[in-house]
Amino acid sequence: MVATLPSDHPGPVARKTVGVYRGVLIKESLDGRSVLDGLRIVDTEAVEVAAPAAGQPATWTVLTFEIDDGDAATSAQTLAGELAPGPWYVDFNNGERSYVVFFERVFTYTRGDEATLGDARAHARGLGIPESQIDWAVPR
């Protein structure tokens, strides 16, 4: 299945799920693949990207995944080591706490922490990630 993400696509659902984080990972963003062993992949979709950043392919394999609460911090560090350098990130949240992971950099924030969220967005912009892709879910 090939789909185009609308500009108002909400990213992963920002709902509170006790004990479970849910997120989205672009398979093409990974240098390594061992991190996939620790994730529960719950959906896979091929997506045509209207405006990929330099170095990004026009079609992505979007993996929606879940991580148990106790594995979130370790998974974030593993992802930071396996993401390709450049305009890529992974985000996941449990409705209360969010992780935004870049190559060798992890931001984590709780609902209402606008300062850290702003730092993560600024880091994304500095990597050349288009504004339309800085769309990770914010816990409400």
MODELLER restraints for C-alpha pairs under 7 A, 6 or more apart:
rsr = mdl.restraints
at = mdl.atoms
rsr.add(forms.Gaussian(group=physical.xy_distance, feature=features.Distance(at['CA:1:A'], at['CA:45:A']), mean=6.50, stdev=0.5))
rsr.add(forms.Gaussian(group=physical.xy_distance, feature=features.Distance(at['CA:1:A'], at['CA:46:A']), mean=6.01, stdev=0.5))
rsr.add(forms.Gaussian(group=physical.xy_distance, feature=features.Distance(at['CA:2:A'], at['CA:46:A']), mean=4.94, stdev=0.5))
rsr.add(forms.Gaussian(group=physical.xy_distance, feature=features.Distance(at['CA:2:A'], at['CA:47:A']), mean=5.33, stdev=0.5))
rsr.add(forms.Gaussian(group=physical.xy_distance, feature=features.Distance(at['CA:2:A'], at['CA:48:A']), mean=6.56, stdev=0.5))
rsr.add(forms.Gaussian(group=physical.xy_distance, feature=features.Distance(at['CA:3:A'], at['CA:46:A']), mean=6.59, stdev=0.5))
rsr.add(forms.Gaussian(group=physical.xy_distance, feature=features.Distance(at['CA:3:A'], at['CA:47:A']), mean=4.86, stdev=0.5))
rsr.add(forms.Gaussian(group=physical.xy_distance, feature=features.Distance(at['CA:3:A'], at['CA:48:A']), mean=5.95, stdev=0.5))
rsr.add(forms.Gaussian(group=physical.xy_distance, feature=features.Distance(at['CA:4:A'], at['CA:47:A']), mean=5.53, stdev=0.5))
rsr.add(forms.Gaussian(group=physical.xy_distance, feature=features.Distance(at['CA:4:A'], at['CA:48:A']), mean=5.03, stdev=0.5))
rsr.add(forms.Gaussian(group=physical.xy_distance, feature=features.Distance(at['CA:4:A'], at['CA:49:A']), mean=6.36, stdev=0.5))
rsr.add(forms.Gaussian(group=physical.xy_distance, feature=features.Distance(at['CA:5:A'], at['CA:47:A']), mean=6.87, stdev=0.5))
rsr.add(forms.Gaussian(group=physical.xy_distance, feature=features.Distance(at['CA:7:A'], at['CA:132:A']), mean=6.83, stdev=0.5))
rsr.add(forms.Gaussian(group=physical.xy_distance, feature=features.Distance(at['CA:10:A'], at['CA:135:A']), mean=6.86, stdev=0.5))
rsr.add(forms.Gaussian(group=physical.xy_distance, feature=features.Distance(at['CA:10:A'], at['CA:137:A']), mean=6.47, stdev=0.5))
rsr.add(forms.Gaussian(group=physical.xy_distance, feature=features.Distance(at['CA:11:A'], at['CA:135:A']), mean=6.55, stdev=0.5))
rsr.add(forms.Gaussian(group=physical.xy_distance, feature=features.Distance(at['CA:11:A'], at['CA:136:A']), mean=5.66, stdev=0.5))
rsr.add(forms.Gaussian(group=physical.xy_distance, feature=features.Distance(at['CA:11:A'], at['CA:137:A']), mean=5.90, stdev=0.5))
rsr.add(forms.Gaussian(group=physical.xy_distance, feature=features.Distance(at['CA:12:A'], at['CA:22:A']), mean=6.71, stdev=0.5))
rsr.add(forms.Gaussian(group=physical.xy_distance, feature=features.Distance(at['CA:12:A'], at['CA:23:A']), mean=5.32, stdev=0.5))
rsr.add(forms.Gaussian(group=physical.xy_distance, feature=features.Distance(at['CA:12:A'], at['CA:24:A']), mean=6.15, stdev=0.5))
rsr.add(forms.Gaussian(group=physical.xy_distance, feature=features.Distance(at['CA:12:A'], at['CA:137:A']), mean=6.08, stdev=0.5))
rsr.add(forms.Gaussian(group=physical.xy_distance, feature=features.Distance(at['CA:13:A'], at['CA:137:A']), mean=6.81, stdev=0.5))
rsr.add(forms.Gaussian(group=physical.xy_distance, feature=features.Distance(at['CA:14:A'], at['CA:93:A']), mean=6.85, stdev=0.5))
rsr.add(forms.Gaussian(group=physical.xy_distance, feature=features.Distance(at['CA:14:A'], at['CA:95:A']), mean=5.21, stdev=0.5))
rsr.add(forms.Gaussian(group=physical.xy_distance, feature=features.Distance(at['CA:14:A'], at['CA:137:A']), mean=5.65, stdev=0.5))
rsr.add(forms.Gaussian(group=physical.xy_distance, feature=features.Distance(at['CA:14:A'], at['CA:138:A']), mean=6.42, stdev=0.5))
rsr.add(forms.Gaussian(group=physical.xy_distance, feature=features.Distance(at['CA:14:A'], at['CA:139:A']), mean=5.36, stdev=0.5))
rsr.add(forms.Gaussian(group=physical.xy_distance, feature=features.Distance(at['CA:15:A'], at['CA:94:A']), mean=6.55, stdev=0.5))
rsr.add(forms.Gaussian(group=physical.xy_distance, feature=features.Distance(at['CA:15:A'], at['CA:95:A']), mean=4.64, stdev=0.5))
rsr.add(forms.Gaussian(group=physical.xy_distance, feature=features.Distance(at['CA:16:A'], at['CA:94:A']), mean=5.25, stdev=0.5))
rsr.add(forms.Gaussian(group=physical.xy_distance, feature=features.Distance(at['CA:16:A'], at['CA:95:A']), mean=3.86, stdev=0.5))
rsr.add(forms.Gaussian(group=physical.xy_distance, feature=features.Distance(at['CA:16:A'], at['CA:96:A']), mean=6.53, stdev=0.5))
rsr.add(forms.Gaussian(group=physical.xy_distance, feature=features.Distance(at['CA:17:A'], at['CA:94:A']), mean=5.63, stdev=0.5))
rsr.add(forms.Gaussian(group=physical.xy_distance, feature=features.Distance(at['CA:17:A'], at['CA:95:A']), mean=6.65, stdev=0.5))
rsr.add(forms.Gaussian(group=physical.xy_distance, feature=features.Distance(at['CA:19:A'], at['CA:68:A']), mean=5.79, stdev=0.5))
rsr.add(forms.Gaussian(group=physical.xy_distance, feature=features.Distance(at['CA:19:A'], at['CA:69:A']), mean=4.69, stdev=0.5))
rsr.add(forms.Gaussian(group=physical.xy_distance, feature=features.Distance(at['CA:20:A'], at['CA:66:A']), mean=6.44, stdev=0.5))
rsr.add(forms.Gaussian(group=physical.xy_distance, feature=features.Distance(at['CA:20:A'], at['CA:67:A']), mean=5.71, stdev=0.5))
rsr.add(forms.Gaussian(group=physical.xy_distance, feature=features.Distance(at['CA:20:A'], at['CA:68:A']), mean=4.69, stdev=0.5))
rsr.add(forms.Gaussian(group=physical.xy_distance, feature=features.Distance(at['CA:20:A'], at['CA:69:A']), mean=5.21, stdev=0.5))
rsr.add(forms.Gaussian(group=physical.xy_distance, feature=features.Distance(at['CA:20:A'], at['CA:94:A']), mean=5.93, stdev=0.5))
rsr.add(forms.Gaussian(group=physical.xy_distance, feature=features.Distance(at['CA:21:A'], at['CA:66:A']), mean=5.44, stdev=0.5))
rsr.add(forms.Gaussian(group=physical.xy_distance, feature=features.Distance(at['CA:21:A'], at['CA:67:A']), mean=5.07, stdev=0.5))
rsr.add(forms.Gaussian(group=physical.xy_distance, feature=features.Distance(at['CA:21:A'], at['CA:68:A']), mean=6.21, stdev=0.5))
rsr.add(forms.Gaussian(group=physical.xy_distance, feature=features.Distance(at['CA:21:A'], at['CA:69:A']), mean=6.29, stdev=0.5))
rsr.add(forms.Gaussian(group=physical.xy_distance, feature=features.Distance(at['CA:21:A'], at['CA:92:A']), mean=6.05, stdev=0.5))
rsr.add(forms.Gaussian(group=physical.xy_distance, feature=features.Distance(at['CA:21:A'], at['CA:93:A']), mean=4.92, stdev=0.5))
rsr.add(forms.Gaussian(group=physical.xy_distance, feature=features.Distance(at['CA:21:A'], at['CA:94:A']), mean=4.34, stdev=0.5))
rsr.add(forms.Gaussian(group=physical.xy_distance, feature=features.Distance(at['CA:22:A'], at['CA:65:A']), mean=5.68, stdev=0.5))
rsr.add(forms.Gaussian(group=physical.xy_distance, feature=features.Distance(at['CA:22:A'], at['CA:66:A']), mean=4.47, stdev=0.5))
rsr.add(forms.Gaussian(group=physical.xy_distance, feature=features.Distance(at['CA:22:A'], at['CA:67:A']), mean=6.52, stdev=0.5))
rsr.add(forms.Gaussian(group=physical.xy_distance, feature=features.Distance(at['CA:22:A'], at['CA:92:A']), mean=5.23, stdev=0.5))
rsr.add(forms.Gaussian(group=physical.xy_distance, feature=features.Distance(at['CA:22:A'], at['CA:93:A']), mean=5.59, stdev=0.5))
rsr.add(forms.Gaussian(group=physical.xy_distance, feature=features.Distance(at['CA:22:A'], at['CA:94:A']), mean=6.30, stdev=0.5))
rsr.add(forms.Gaussian(group=physical.xy_distance, feature=features.Distance(at['CA:23:A'], at['CA:64:A']), mean=5.70, stdev=0.5))
rsr.add(forms.Gaussian(group=physical.xy_distance, feature=features.Distance(at['CA:23:A'], at['CA:65:A']), mean=5.42, stdev=0.5))
rsr.add(forms.Gaussian(group=physical.xy_distance, feature=features.Distance(at['CA:23:A'], at['CA:66:A']), mean=6.45, stdev=0.5))
rsr.add(forms.Gaussian(group=physical.xy_distance, feature=features.Distance(at['CA:23:A'], at['CA:91:A']), mean=5.57, stdev=0.5))
rsr.add(forms.Gaussian(group=physical.xy_distance, feature=features.Distance(at['CA:23:A'], at['CA:92:A']), mean=3.81, stdev=0.5))
rsr.add(forms.Gaussian(group=physical.xy_distance, feature=features.Distance(at['CA:23:A'], at['CA:93:A']), mean=6.42, stdev=0.5))
rsr.add(forms.Gaussian(group=physical.xy_distance, feature=features.Distance(at['CA:24:A'], at['CA:62:A']), mean=6.67, stdev=0.5))
rsr.add(forms.Gaussian(group=physical.xy_distance, feature=features.Distance(at['CA:24:A'], at['CA:63:A']), mean=5.62, stdev=0.5))
rsr.add(forms.Gaussian(group=physical.xy_distance, feature=features.Distance(at['CA:24:A'], at['CA:64:A']), mean=4.53, stdev=0.5))
rsr.add(forms.Gaussian(group=physical.xy_distance, feature=features.Distance(at['CA:24:A'], at['CA:65:A']), mean=6.16, stdev=0.5))
rsr.add(forms.Gaussian(group=physical.xy_distance, feature=features.Distance(at['CA:24:A'], at['CA:90:A']), mean=6.36, stdev=0.5))
rsr.add(forms.Gaussian(group=physical.xy_distance, feature=features.Distance(at['CA:24:A'], at['CA:91:A']), mean=6.16, stdev=0.5))
rsr.add(forms.Gaussian(group=physical.xy_distance, feature=features.Distance(at['CA:24:A'], at['CA:92:A']), mean=6.64, stdev=0.5))
rsr.add(forms.Gaussian(group=physical.xy_distance, feature=features.Distance(at['CA:25:A'], at['CA:62:A']), mean=5.87, stdev=0.5))
rsr.add(forms.Gaussian(group=physical.xy_distance, feature=features.Distance(at['CA:25:A'], at['CA:63:A']), mean=5.13, stdev=0.5))
rsr.add(forms.Gaussian(group=physical.xy_distance, feature=features.Distance(at['CA:25:A'], at['CA:64:A']), mean=6.44, stdev=0.5))
rsr.add(forms.Gaussian(group=physical.xy_distance, feature=features.Distance(at['CA:25:A'], at['CA:90:A']), mean=5.35, stdev=0.5))
rsr.add(forms.Gaussian(group=physical.xy_distance, feature=features.Distance(at['CA:26:A'], at['CA:60:A']), mean=6.23, stdev=0.5))
rsr.add(forms.Gaussian(group=physical.xy_distance, feature=features.Distance(at['CA:26:A'], at['CA:61:A']), mean=5.67, stdev=0.5))
rsr.add(forms.Gaussian(group=physical.xy_distance, feature=features.Distance(at['CA:26:A'], at['CA:62:A']), mean=4.77, stdev=0.5))
rsr.add(forms.Gaussian(group=physical.xy_distance, feature=features.Distance(at['CA:26:A'], at['CA:63:A']), mean=6.16, stdev=0.5))
rsr.add(forms.Gaussian(group=physical.xy_distance, feature=features.Distance(at['CA:27:A'], at['CA:61:A']), mean=5.44, stdev=0.5))
rsr.add(forms.Gaussian(group=physical.xy_distance, feature=features.Distance(at['CA:27:A'], at['CA:62:A']), mean=6.38, stdev=0.5))
rsr.add(forms.Gaussian(group=physical.xy_distance, feature=features.Distance(at['CA:27:A'], at['CA:63:A']), mean=6.78, stdev=0.5))
rsr.add(forms.Gaussian(group=physical.xy_distance, feature=features.Distance(at['CA:28:A'], at['CA:60:A']), mean=6.51, stdev=0.5))
rsr.add(forms.Gaussian(group=physical.xy_distance, feature=features.Distance(at['CA:28:A'], at['CA:61:A']), mean=6.76, stdev=0.5))
rsr.add(forms.Gaussian(group=physical.xy_distance, feature=features.Distance(at['CA:29:A'], at['CA:83:A']), mean=5.74, stdev=0.5))
rsr.add(forms.Gaussian(group=physical.xy_distance, feature=features.Distance(at['CA:29:A'], at['CA:84:A']), mean=5.60, stdev=0.5))
rsr.add(forms.Gaussian(group=physical.xy_distance, feature=features.Distance(at['CA:29:A'], at['CA:88:A']), mean=5.94, stdev=0.5))
rsr.add(forms.Gaussian(group=physical.xy_distance, feature=features.Distance(at['CA:30:A'], at['CA:82:A']), mean=5.68, stdev=0.5))
rsr.add(forms.Gaussian(group=physical.xy_distance, feature=features.Distance(at['CA:30:A'], at['CA:83:A']), mean=4.42, stdev=0.5))
rsr.add(forms.Gaussian(group=physical.xy_distance, feature=features.Distance(at['CA:30:A'], at['CA:84:A']), mean=5.31, stdev=0.5))
rsr.add(forms.Gaussian(group=physical.xy_distance, feature=features.Distance(at['CA:31:A'], at['CA:82:A']), mean=5.35, stdev=0.5))
rsr.add(forms.Gaussian(group=physical.xy_distance, feature=features.Distance(at['CA:31:A'], at['CA:83:A']), mean=5.52, stdev=0.5))
rsr.add(forms.Gaussian(group=physical.xy_distance, feature=features.Distance(at['CA:31:A'], at['CA:84:A']), mean=4.97, stdev=0.5))
rsr.add(forms.Gaussian(group=physical.xy_distance, feature=features.Distance(at['CA:32:A'], at['CA:82:A']), mean=4.88, stdev=0.5))
rsr.add(forms.Gaussian(group=physical.xy_distance, feature=features.Distance(at['CA:35:A'], at['CA:78:A']), mean=6.42, stdev=0.5))
rsr.add(forms.Gaussian(group=physical.xy_distance, feature=features.Distance(at['CA:35:A'], at['CA:79:A']), mean=6.42, stdev=0.5))
rsr.add(forms.Gaussian(group=physical.xy_distance, feature=features.Distance(at['CA:39:A'], at['CA:65:A']), mean=6.09, stdev=0.5))
rsr.add(forms.Gaussian(group=physical.xy_distance, feature=features.Distance(at['CA:39:A'], at['CA:66:A']), mean=6.06, stdev=0.5))
rsr.add(forms.Gaussian(group=physical.xy_distance, feature=features.Distance(at['CA:39:A'], at['CA:67:A']), mean=5.81, stdev=0.5))
rsr.add(forms.Gaussian(group=physical.xy_distance, feature=features.Distance(at['CA:40:A'], at['CA:65:A']), mean=5.28, stdev=0.5))
rsr.add(forms.Gaussian(group=physical.xy_distance, feature=features.Distance(at['CA:40:A'], at['CA:66:A']), mean=5.10, stdev=0.5))
rsr.add(forms.Gaussian(group=physical.xy_distance, feature=features.Distance(at['CA:40:A'], at['CA:67:A']), mean=6.55, stdev=0.5))
rsr.add(forms.Gaussian(group=physical.xy_distance, feature=features.Distance(at['CA:41:A'], at['CA:63:A']), mean=6.40, stdev=0.5))
rsr.add(forms.Gaussian(group=physical.xy_distance, feature=features.Distance(at['CA:41:A'], at['CA:64:A']), mean=5.86, stdev=0.5))
rsr.add(forms.Gaussian(group=physical.xy_distance, feature=features.Distance(at['CA:41:A'], at['CA:65:A']), mean=4.33, stdev=0.5))
rsr.add(forms.Gaussian(group=physical.xy_distance, feature=features.Distance(at['CA:41:A'], at['CA:66:A']), mean=6.58, stdev=0.5))
rsr.add(forms.Gaussian(group=physical.xy_distance, feature=features.Distance(at['CA:42:A'], at['CA:64:A']), mean=5.65, stdev=0.5))
rsr.add(forms.Gaussian(group=physical.xy_distance, feature=features.Distance(at['CA:42:A'], at['CA:65:A']), mean=5.39, stdev=0.5))
rsr.add(forms.Gaussian(group=physical.xy_distance, feature=features.Distance(at['CA:43:A'], at['CA:63:A']), mean=5.83, stdev=0.5))
rsr.add(forms.Gaussian(group=physical.xy_distance, feature=features.Distance(at['CA:43:A'], at['CA:64:A']), mean=5.03, stdev=0.5))
rsr.add(forms.Gaussian(group=physical.xy_distance, feature=features.Distance(at['CA:44:A'], at['CA:61:A']), mean=6.84, stdev=0.5))
rsr.add(forms.Gaussian(group=physical.xy_distance, feature=features.Distance(at['CA:44:A'], at['CA:62:A']), mean=5.65, stdev=0.5))
rsr.add(forms.Gaussian(group=physical.xy_distance, feature=features.Distance(at['CA:44:A'], at['CA:63:A']), mean=4.69, stdev=0.5))
rsr.add(forms.Gaussian(group=physical.xy_distance, feature=features.Distance(at['CA:44:A'], at['CA:64:A']), mean=6.38, stdev=0.5))
rsr.add(forms.Gaussian(group=physical.xy_distance, feature=features.Distance(at['CA:45:A'], at['CA:61:A']), mean=5.77, stdev=0.5))
rsr.add(forms.Gaussian(group=physical.xy_distance, feature=features.Distance(at['CA:45:A'], at['CA:62:A']), mean=5.13, stdev=0.5))
rsr.add(forms.Gaussian(group=physical.xy_distance, feature=features.Distance(at['CA:45:A'], at['CA:63:A']), mean=6.67, stdev=0.5))
rsr.add(forms.Gaussian(group=physical.xy_distance, feature=features.Distance(at['CA:46:A'], at['CA:59:A']), mean=6.65, stdev=0.5))
rsr.add(forms.Gaussian(group=physical.xy_distance, feature=features.Distance(at['CA:46:A'], at['CA:60:A']), mean=5.62, stdev=0.5))
rsr.add(forms.Gaussian(group=physical.xy_distance, feature=features.Distance(at['CA:46:A'], at['CA:61:A']), mean=4.63, stdev=0.5))
rsr.add(forms.Gaussian(group=physical.xy_distance, feature=features.Distance(at['CA:46:A'], at['CA:62:A']), mean=6.07, stdev=0.5))
rsr.add(forms.Gaussian(group=physical.xy_distance, feature=features.Distance(at['CA:47:A'], at['CA:59:A']), mean=5.47, stdev=0.5))
rsr.add(forms.Gaussian(group=physical.xy_distance, feature=features.Distance(at['CA:47:A'], at['CA:60:A']), mean=5.17, stdev=0.5))
rsr.add(forms.Gaussian(group=physical.xy_distance, feature=features.Distance(at['CA:47:A'], at['CA:61:A']), mean=6.41, stdev=0.5))
rsr.add(forms.Gaussian(group=physical.xy_distance, feature=features.Distance(at['CA:47:A'], at['CA:62:A']), mean=6.83, stdev=0.5))
rsr.add(forms.Gaussian(group=physical.xy_distance, feature=features.Distance(at['CA:48:A'], at['CA:58:A']), mean=5.80, stdev=0.5))
rsr.add(forms.Gaussian(group=physical.xy_distance, feature=features.Distance(at['CA:48:A'], at['CA:59:A']), mean=4.48, stdev=0.5))
rsr.add(forms.Gaussian(group=physical.xy_distance, feature=features.Distance(at['CA:48:A'], at['CA:60:A']), mean=6.50, stdev=0.5))
rsr.add(forms.Gaussian(group=physical.xy_distance, feature=features.Distance(at['CA:49:A'], at['CA:58:A']), mean=5.12, stdev=0.5))
rsr.add(forms.Gaussian(group=physical.xy_distance, feature=features.Distance(at['CA:49:A'], at['CA:59:A']), mean=5.86, stdev=0.5))
rsr.add(forms.Gaussian(group=physical.xy_distance, feature=features.Distance(at['CA:52:A'], at['CA:58:A']), mean=6.06, stdev=0.5))
rsr.add(forms.Gaussian(group=physical.xy_distance, feature=features.Distance(at['CA:53:A'], at['CA:87:A']), mean=6.80, stdev=0.5))
rsr.add(forms.Gaussian(group=physical.xy_distance, feature=features.Distance(at['CA:53:A'], at['CA:128:A']), mean=6.95, stdev=0.5))
rsr.add(forms.Gaussian(group=physical.xy_distance, feature=features.Distance(at['CA:53:A'], at['CA:129:A']), mean=6.16, stdev=0.5))
rsr.add(forms.Gaussian(group=physical.xy_distance, feature=features.Distance(at['CA:53:A'], at['CA:130:A']), mean=6.32, stdev=0.5))
rsr.add(forms.Gaussian(group=physical.xy_distance, feature=features.Distance(at['CA:76:A'], at['CA:101:A']), mean=6.33, stdev=0.5))
rsr.add(forms.Gaussian(group=physical.xy_distance, feature=features.Distance(at['CA:76:A'], at['CA:106:A']), mean=6.78, stdev=0.5))
rsr.add(forms.Gaussian(group=physical.xy_distance, feature=features.Distance(at['CA:79:A'], at['CA:101:A']), mean=6.93, stdev=0.5))
rsr.add(forms.Gaussian(group=physical.xy_distance, feature=features.Distance(at['CA:80:A'], at['CA:101:A']), mean=5.86, stdev=0.5))
rsr.add(forms.Gaussian(group=physical.xy_distance, feature=features.Distance(at['CA:80:A'], at['CA:102:A']), mean=5.60, stdev=0.5))
rsr.add(forms.Gaussian(group=physical.xy_distance, feature=features.Distance(at['CA:80:A'], at['CA:103:A']), mean=4.70, stdev=0.5))
rsr.add(forms.Gaussian(group=physical.xy_distance, feature=features.Distance(at['CA:80:A'], at['CA:104:A']), mean=4.61, stdev=0.5))
rsr.add(forms.Gaussian(group=physical.xy_distance, feature=features.Distance(at['CA:80:A'], at['CA:105:A']), mean=5.94, stdev=0.5))
rsr.add(forms.Gaussian(group=physical.xy_distance, feature=features.Distance(at['CA:80:A'], at['CA:106:A']), mean=6.74, stdev=0.5))
rsr.add(forms.Gaussian(group=physical.xy_distance, feature=features.Distance(at['CA:81:A'], at['CA:103:A']), mean=6.23, stdev=0.5))
rsr.add(forms.Gaussian(group=physical.xy_distance, feature=features.Distance(at['CA:81:A'], at['CA:104:A']), mean=5.70, stdev=0.5))
rsr.add(forms.Gaussian(group=physical.xy_distance, feature=features.Distance(at['CA:83:A'], at['CA:102:A']), mean=6.81, stdev=0.5))
rsr.add(forms.Gaussian(group=physical.xy_distance, feature=features.Distance(at['CA:83:A'], at['CA:103:A']), mean=5.16, stdev=0.5))
rsr.add(forms.Gaussian(group=physical.xy_distance, feature=features.Distance(at['CA:84:A'], at['CA:103:A']), mean=6.21, stdev=0.5))
rsr.add(forms.Gaussian(group=physical.xy_distance, feature=features.Distance(at['CA:85:A'], at['CA:103:A']), mean=5.34, stdev=0.5))
rsr.add(forms.Gaussian(group=physical.xy_distance, feature=features.Distance(at['CA:86:A'], at['CA:127:A']), mean=6.05, stdev=0.5))
rsr.add(forms.Gaussian(group=physical.xy_distance, feature=features.Distance(at['CA:87:A'], at['CA:127:A']), mean=5.34, stdev=0.5))
rsr.add(forms.Gaussian(group=physical.xy_distance, feature=features.Distance(at['CA:87:A'], at['CA:128:A']), mean=5.82, stdev=0.5))
rsr.add(forms.Gaussian(group=physical.xy_distance, feature=features.Distance(at['CA:87:A'], at['CA:129:A']), mean=5.06, stdev=0.5))
rsr.add(forms.Gaussian(group=physical.xy_distance, feature=features.Distance(at['CA:88:A'], at['CA:102:A']), mean=6.31, stdev=0.5))
rsr.add(forms.Gaussian(group=physical.xy_distance, feature=features.Distance(at['CA:89:A'], at['CA:100:A']), mean=6.73, stdev=0.5))
rsr.add(forms.Gaussian(group=physical.xy_distance, feature=features.Distance(at['CA:89:A'], at['CA:101:A']), mean=5.33, stdev=0.5))
rsr.add(forms.Gaussian(group=physical.xy_distance, feature=features.Distance(at['CA:89:A'], at['CA:102:A']), mean=4.63, stdev=0.5))
rsr.add(forms.Gaussian(group=physical.xy_distance, feature=features.Distance(at['CA:90:A'], at['CA:100:A']), mean=5.78, stdev=0.5))
rsr.add(forms.Gaussian(group=physical.xy_distance, feature=features.Distance(at['CA:90:A'], at['CA:101:A']), mean=5.07, stdev=0.5))
rsr.add(forms.Gaussian(group=physical.xy_distance, feature=features.Distance(at['CA:90:A'], at['CA:102:A']), mean=6.72, stdev=0.5))
rsr.add(forms.Gaussian(group=physical.xy_distance, feature=features.Distance(at['CA:91:A'], at['CA:99:A']), mean=5.53, stdev=0.5))
rsr.add(forms.Gaussian(group=physical.xy_distance, feature=features.Distance(at['CA:91:A'], at['CA:100:A']), mean=4.42, stdev=0.5))
rsr.add(forms.Gaussian(group=physical.xy_distance, feature=features.Distance(at['CA:91:A'], at['CA:101:A']), mean=6.18, stdev=0.5))
rsr.add(forms.Gaussian(group=physical.xy_distance, feature=features.Distance(at['CA:91:A'], at['CA:136:A']), mean=6.32, stdev=0.5))
rsr.add(forms.Gaussian(group=physical.xy_distance, feature=features.Distance(at['CA:92:A'], at['CA:98:A']), mean=5.75, stdev=0.5))
rsr.add(forms.Gaussian(group=physical.xy_distance, feature=features.Distance(at['CA:92:A'], at['CA:99:A']), mean=5.41, stdev=0.5))
rsr.add(forms.Gaussian(group=physical.xy_distance, feature=features.Distance(at['CA:92:A'], at['CA:100:A']), mean=6.76, stdev=0.5))
rsr.add(forms.Gaussian(group=physical.xy_distance, feature=features.Distance(at['CA:93:A'], at['CA:99:A']), mean=6.18, stdev=0.5))
rsr.add(forms.Gaussian(group=physical.xy_distance, feature=features.Distance(at['CA:95:A'], at['CA:139:A']), mean=4.65, stdev=0.5))
rsr.add(forms.Gaussian(group=physical.xy_distance, feature=features.Distance(at['CA:95:A'], at['CA:140:A']), mean=6.65, stdev=0.5))
rsr.add(forms.Gaussian(group=physical.xy_distance, feature=features.Distance(at['CA:96:A'], at['CA:110:A']), mean=5.64, stdev=0.5))
rsr.add(forms.Gaussian(group=physical.xy_distance, feature=features.Distance(at['CA:96:A'], at['CA:111:A']), mean=5.55, stdev=0.5))
rsr.add(forms.Gaussian(group=physical.xy_distance, feature=features.Distance(at['CA:96:A'], at['CA:139:A']), mean=5.58, stdev=0.5))
rsr.add(forms.Gaussian(group=physical.xy_distance, feature=features.Distance(at['CA:97:A'], at['CA:109:A']), mean=5.71, stdev=0.5))
rsr.add(forms.Gaussian(group=physical.xy_distance, feature=features.Distance(at['CA:97:A'], at['CA:110:A']), mean=4.31, stdev=0.5))
rsr.add(forms.Gaussian(group=physical.xy_distance, feature=features.Distance(at['CA:97:A'], at['CA:111:A']), mean=6.38, stdev=0.5))
rsr.add(forms.Gaussian(group=physical.xy_distance, feature=features.Distance(at['CA:97:A'], at['CA:139:A']), mean=6.88, stdev=0.5))
rsr.add(forms.Gaussian(group=physical.xy_distance, feature=features.Distance(at['CA:98:A'], at['CA:108:A']), mean=5.52, stdev=0.5))
rsr.add(forms.Gaussian(group=physical.xy_distance, feature=features.Distance(at['CA:98:A'], at['CA:109:A']), mean=5.44, stdev=0.5))
rsr.add(forms.Gaussian(group=physical.xy_distance, feature=features.Distance(at['CA:98:A'], at['CA:110:A']), mean=6.22, stdev=0.5))
rsr.add(forms.Gaussian(group=physical.xy_distance, feature=features.Distance(at['CA:99:A'], at['CA:106:A']), mean=6.92, stdev=0.5))
rsr.add(forms.Gaussian(group=physical.xy_distance, feature=features.Distance(at['CA:99:A'], at['CA:107:A']), mean=5.70, stdev=0.5))
rsr.add(forms.Gaussian(group=physical.xy_distance, feature=features.Distance(at['CA:99:A'], at['CA:108:A']), mean=4.45, stdev=0.5))
rsr.add(forms.Gaussian(group=physical.xy_distance, feature=features.Distance(at['CA:99:A'], at['CA:109:A']), mean=6.74, stdev=0.5))
rsr.add(forms.Gaussian(group=physical.xy_distance, feature=features.Distance(at['CA:100:A'], at['CA:106:A']), mean=5.96, stdev=0.5))
rsr.add(forms.Gaussian(group=physical.xy_distance, feature=features.Distance(at['CA:100:A'], at['CA:107:A']), mean=5.18, stdev=0.5))
rsr.add(forms.Gaussian(group=physical.xy_distance, feature=features.Distance(at['CA:100:A'], at['CA:108:A']), mean=6.38, stdev=0.5))
rsr.add(forms.Gaussian(group=physical.xy_distance, feature=features.Distance(at['CA:101:A'], at['CA:107:A']), mean=6.30, stdev=0.5))
rsr.add(forms.Gaussian(group=physical.xy_distance, feature=features.Distance(at['CA:107:A'], at['CA:120:A']), mean=6.18, stdev=0.5))
rsr.add(forms.Gaussian(group=physical.xy_distance, feature=features.Distance(at['CA:109:A'], at['CA:116:A']), mean=6.12, stdev=0.5))
rsr.add(forms.Gaussian(group=physical.xy_distance, feature=features.Distance(at['CA:109:A'], at['CA:117:A']), mean=6.75, stdev=0.5))
rsr.add(forms.Gaussian(group=physical.xy_distance, feature=features.Distance(at['CA:111:A'], at['CA:139:A']), mean=5.30, stdev=0.5))
rsr.add(forms.Gaussian(group=physical.xy_distance, feature=features.Distance(at['CA:111:A'], at['CA:140:A']), mean=6.27, stdev=0.5))
rsr.add(forms.Gaussian(group=physical.xy_distance, feature=features.Distance(at['CA:121:A'], at['CA:134:A']), mean=6.66, stdev=0.5))
